[in-house]
Amino acid sequence: MVRIINEHVVLPKGDNIPVHLFPQAKSSRVGDVEWIALPHTIESARILSNLGIKTPSPIRFTYDFPGPHAPFPHQIETAEFLTLNPRAFVTSDMGSGKTAATAWAADYLMTAGIRKRAIIIAPLSTLQRVWGDTIFFSFPHRTCGILHGSREKRLQILAEPHDFYVINPDGLGVILPELENRKDIDLVIVDEVAEFRNQRSDRWAWARRVITPDRWAWGLTGTPTPQAPTDAFAQVKLINPKNLGGMSYTRFRNMTMMQVSTFKWVPKEDAMDRVYEIMQPNIRFRKEDCIQLPPTERIDIEVELSPEQKHHYDTLVKHSLTNIGPTEVKAVNAAVLLQKLVQAAAGLVYGEGGERAKLDAGPRFDELKRQIEKAQSKVIVFVPFTGVLEYVADTVKSWGYSVDIVDGSVAPTRRNQIFLSFQNERDPHVLVAHPRTMAHGLSLVAANTIIWFAPCTSNAVYDQACERVVRPGQTLPTFILHLYGSSAERRIYTALKTRKRMQDVLLDMLAASRGA
């Protein structure tokens, strides 16, 4: 049995304990038992744990976990786990506090002199509002440099002696040689590591060059396999390649999936067991097991199509072509047709040349207004098409609500200010956003209602976007509302809620639409 007494690990001496590795070890016999006392350090805890003697990290006993909020027990355990594992994965659910736990672990290692500086590779939307804010508010003794902007600006900030540097994945390629040469940056944190599931991508190659053998590396994600079990392969090869033992992608695919037709593979029953066998060391907590939050309800709300919408929707279904005034709308394949059907149901369709043709979407807007009025606090409206997004924002403004828009055209600085105002100030009351711009890490618990004006077609984006209001700090029941007026939209929402692969349900949805 291991005991921690006066910053020492005290345990019975056994044959498998290599006492010679601990020059400061002391021993004493009490009755028939010989005890040894070792300085309680990260290194001693790691050695003992590797020997199968579970030993807590010193962070649990000597660290004060700074910041505005006391840590949850599972966050302490996560931070402890990371301090003992130079290469590791944290796959706890979204909203479970991975960011703070990881930052605490890094800060502790720096304080102990075990690591010098860290670079955090994270989605663009989280650089300032998630990681920058966490470091600023929790660690006033630390500095953080956001590596974003022109190459010259990134290099200027990189040259400054910060404790933490934060960069988006595509930014790695801009200053890659300089990052490789910074030997004092000896910890790499890859937030949303599942975004590196394609080992043939540039961002994976850049990250691989940054994660050198002498650097610690931690990969964080709540959805390690958003599309298929094989998503894990590239992540493991990036963070802890020794786990693969030289295994090829083809071999791993054959271990986790089976081929059911020429182009279709499906997961085997034990696929996730195989994934977690290689995705090690790994710590995972389910949010519902470790954080008590108000209940969340997901509600499908059917709205009628206006006569104009129904006419063009039915014409697209029958002919894959319709004309809305001077605008020709054509669907060249099944995937494009499905997208056009969703656009028609949402009230704005893109033509062949990118022109936008509005349709009367009165019933859908009436329902949107009704739900905004019913909400107990602020509201987020997700719209997956830029043209429809602007249409929605203008309409909501006309009802007298304060509104801000966040889409890909909004600069990061402005985007950060919008998020900060939404969370902490009276206005805006309604945030109309493209879901991809808010898909990671942000806490927007000033709202308790999310309204999907139209569905997106990515499970990962949907899950992350919905999590913005289902996070620690939420005090109200939360509602995820799905507005739909067509069979295509209804089936997409069903696929999103049940995490079905979109490509697997595409033909079924199309067939149902054609039969409507």
Steps between C-alpha positions, in 0.01 A plus 500: 500500500637840396479788746596864447659641816684834515557512123636144496365177358503238774443134412614151598826404336450232237727305268367684195581850629832617349622693803823587315299737281421710806826626653309691769299199611490421870405172660381393844370177649181508702428160650530245223459751218779699338375834369661738257437873457561667166475871415156551350591635157352460152788271409457270801122486446552413131754225576281341765189523283687336212587219739132448570507680835229761463646822635331839493665799337633773731258743330223353715678602823710807426312697234231757575316480163474877441209665321148631554347154548598212726584184305260209480643168628520364145700806391752439777529139387545610138772750592669235714487250213658745257789588730591131511476434124723682250287362215129468569142546384210664684174385340254626762168630375455851364432746778670290769779752565791357299642845428540606862631160611763501225605857577539414869720203413719712273530777759599250766770344280641846424501593868679175583760569231407188305375688193598849386242623251196360321348544158127437466369406154129577504208592271502863394178580686657398833838675489400805701154434644583154635874455546598866526227573754575186704866593533430868568238447771649192667874564480586868558862392545512357146508670161333386181579589140229450236682407178252632246512754218776564247820300500684806631255542788519132590880507504501816710279337765694173481821693573348628824569278807148372570416197711223392265470550125167430329469439126240364259586186298540679167726755666759230563604506136559876511778487761590131503884531488498749786281273713724202433805695614351617830651237728365679807144416388489148638128430542250475213127499574280406205144611569237322289760249387229321298543778245834334422342168401628526141870418494522614138402857582746788525391583853578145615845515342570837661387381843712186465807719447416709807444194722863392518612202712635724776175692543206392711174481305139477617203455267156621612166409342152408612431324169807293405322318215245742352470313170642151544723296736785551255504869596708396801792373292648836396443647848697221666771524237527870581493490881636157599615311187678225695153362586454400137815287496543564129140406421373627166174687448369210292562254779333726755201547271467124464514463881223751564274488193353251257419544135135440413505617139745633244515848649345458844673412826327480838646480853545162662326438833826528694631796300505746789682250720773482237506880475553549872763225511728708279384846615698476821578630756147637506269652758129547437208628704138521388355840576186360658713295741710787628305826460141556602329731251136591444321267257525543123207436270526461122175578323408462133255773393319454171414816308304525178661594173348807341328437164801655325744279688292189438479571126875534455575216742276260307641618167855432621399156620348409163739670259814599697441842349285804571490867408438759772439816304810553286707260711556147373551243774648168389608191692771305316508206742320355801709684759443837332130425464471430872673829576267691265197338664615616844565850364152514349347394831705768678389775261801589284652299218832554322493513122754369253709817511483540877207742482247478782131449445274564801184307559213580730584319825227659709395192700860425601565857607175506696617193693847650551346814650273291722794302639718809559214658694461185713869469588595568863827666407707578192471297181744361244365438150712271284478538122734293277470725191643854493223644285227353719692617808484862387131457413432367850702771675326781312158354579575454871626860518173617348321350801690734733764261635868589526688265267858418411622278218795262507605327181823438312522861381517640855861573599630317808536821703141602431381144556665492842332826597159368393541186710617705799205740474248219451622321809550799730288795386133574436537507123488320266195299604509276192813359339451382143796284407637253254556189715855445375614830651390398849580133499770471766558584861295817538281542805185695413280409794337844492267319260291200592336452159652400167279511193616322187332698222624233259715190557869466434634171364796435729461297820810656653393857424148435628620345827754772569261783414227366731749475785548879516209529745530162676806580707605573858343827608165428337222550754191452283356201317632506144306449180631397159224572248499362145280684252407289199246517222605213277577131514859573399555727801328259739723214389813711536405591857436134575843412363662774709329393822589134448848571359438316175741554215357755261624316193317189619164676528530728197342262251224406743413865553507568129279199428253613765496851354435370150218285634338788688 
